[in-house]
Amino acid sequence: MTTPHGAFDTPAFMAVGTKGTVKGLLPAQVAATRTQVVLNNTYHLMLRPGEETIAKAGGAHRFMGWPGPILTDSGGYQAYSMADINDVDDEGVTFKSIVNGSRIRLTPERSIGVQNAIGADIIMAFDDCPPSMDPSVGPTNQTRIRIAAIRDSIKGGYDHAARLRTANERTVRWLERCKKAHARADAQALFGIVQGGTDLEARTWSAERVAAVDLPGYAIGGVAVGELHDDIAGVTRHTAALLPEDKPRYLMGVGYERDIVAAVLAGVDMFDCVLPTRNARNGQAFVREGTLRFRNARHERDFGPIEVGCGCAACDPAGHGWATPDGQPFCRAYLRHLFMSGEMLGPMLLTLHNLWHFQTLMLDIRCAIAEDDWPGFAQKWPRAAAAVPGQDAIA
């Protein structure tokens, strides 16, 4: 995919830099993980430092020192994730600011205006993201969504099917308003977002109407918010098949390796997720065999690298020009010490490793596509391939 700030290869995994930074890393270090595109968040940057400051600095690329492509989310997900402290109506969303508690109004026009000022290469339409499943019976990690559902029930009763219909209809109307408000179509690609939860009929309704609006690309939103892997894969397969084949397809907020592989097989081109960076800050490393938790005592006397054969700057410092004794990697015992001591170097090293891990996954996926060698991919990534529904077709 080509943008005003360079091209990136697809399928692509975008590193999340919500507030204008991939936490703990210099831009050059992010690039050294083979990351080609990063994601910023409109809601957070609108609150602090404000889009006017970013625009006066020359746009997000100059402001954060990142020369490559940037995508901005619209703020629609924050309307979902903070549902207990906001109010949604047909015109937009009224937020309670997480900075100072003031009331903030975000409409489709306001979201696009902020994104135009920030200057990302790809911007997202402002959408109404509903709970993927009925929050009264849904996943236990959607506490804030359940609180909002209880609040709405007190007002007049929560009806999940009705909520999906309302969200779908708003999302289409808001998309049309976003396209009309978009003042920099020559420099910024606007993507529309398909909603519908885990209801495949609702997904079909949304996909048909969102795809009817001519745009440079389309996204699948409202997944990976508590569903099981099979639900994510099923919704993705169903929805991706309804989107234009000649336009990029973006699965928002995904995810684990197995979810990415399943989505690529369904025809998805772009991904983002906080997993590699957030989990790194909490002491968790992704490796091909699973995950490692560096607060566990088992690593106290383990002097091996995070992962044998990994080419990241933590596992192969010499390969990145880092001077360590005899070019040796940072060992697991040292990583555990850093986390147990609260030293910032621990999260930095694991962030480098985790981003390298996910970019290696994407590189191997692109090679499997180019060479039509999915059996070879399954040998390199057995856990990721084994979790894919119908994986016999690739293994």
Secondary structure, DSSP 4 states (H G I P E B T S, - for coil): -EETTEE--SSEEEEE-TTSS-TT--HHHHHHTT---EEEEHHHHHHTT-HHHHHHTTSHHHHHT--S-EEEE-SHHHHHHTGGGEEE-SS-EEEEPTTT--EEEE-HHHHHHHHHHHT-SEEE-------SS-TTTS-TT-HHHHHHHHHHHHHH---HHHHHHHHHHHHHHHHHHHHHH-S-TTT-EEEEEE--TT-HHHHHHHHHHHHTS--SEEEE-S-SSS--HHHHHHHHHHHHTTS-TTS-EEETT--SHHHHHHHHHTT--EEE-SHHHHHHHTTEEEETTEEEETTSGGGTT--SBSSTT--STTT-GGGGT---GGGPPPBHHHHHHHHHHT-THHHHHHHHHHHHHHHHHHHHHHHHHHHT-HHHHHHH-HHHHHTSTTGGGT-
